[in-house]
Amino acid sequence: MSRSLIVMPDDSSKPILDAINGATKSLRVKMFLFSDPSLLKAVIAAQHRGVQVRIMLNPARRSGESENKESHKKLVAAGVKVIDSNPEYDVTHEKSMVVDDETAFVKSLNWETKNLTETRDYAIVTSHAHEVAEIIECFEADWNRKPFRGTENSHLIWCCGNGRERIAEFIDGAKESIFLQNERYQDAVIIERLVRAANRGVKVHIMARPPHKLKKEKLVEAVGGMRIMEDVGIKIHKLKHLKLHAKMLLADHARAIVGSINLAPGSFDTRRELAIAVDDKHVVKRLSKIAKHDWKHSHPLDLTDEGLLNELKEHKMKGAERLALGSDDKKKKKHKKDKKGKKK
């Protein structure tokens, strides 16, 4: 099969390790976070057996926090060619690997142990020559600090470039159902498309991270976006049994998008991101099965004023004042009072 699906944590790191261990010529890796000991060991072993290994690591988060320093040192000490990702982008959030110029991995997961064992994450493995070639083209451009942007003619979904347009088109094409798993829902265009989908009768089910898991500066956009969607009947849940890190869209149980793209303006406009659209029946069938399983093992987010205030208070998270939250009950009582006053 020319495309296949890896589901985390169900499939473990074995498919990725098998691919690295099977490399005979080259490995290209672009990663946001890389710290898992087993993957570090496998990459270093590949270098030692003569495979040409090149790795690009994101140097730091936007906050300035650097999490790849130790891995960078270990890789360089082992003779692996490692450089920081392209400084043209605020962050390189893409998670990809190309093995022997023949097989590519497009992932939502970082190479951190928790992303292999504790989070819902996905990877699409493709041997389609045009898709592999496009990932290589972008890798070489970023490695050599040359421009590369996704266009309407690109096979894959790239940020910066065609990301917002492709995902909006994907949502617009849904006829019966859309299921999404994503950490953040902040982009106005994508929220608008999801609202329009719901208004034309598409059943939209969203899985998101709870508000207290978001950064303070992202609360307004994220909570506002989710409440807008809930107001038009979109169901919004959080996972019970796993942490959500996936970035997956599933339409009509027939088409899907998997990759690194959060549904936020920064991801579309200032970050290096990569995703892939698939319609392979065996891939979509398994994604549908996982979607049903995860929805069954989830519960609704409480997005009422009271629910949000209680959650933020419980987790000692500041920022509630920026959401202009009051009590829904108080608002309803005041509204009834005002109406009575007008009648008199």
Disulfide bonds with the S-S distance in Angstrom:
none
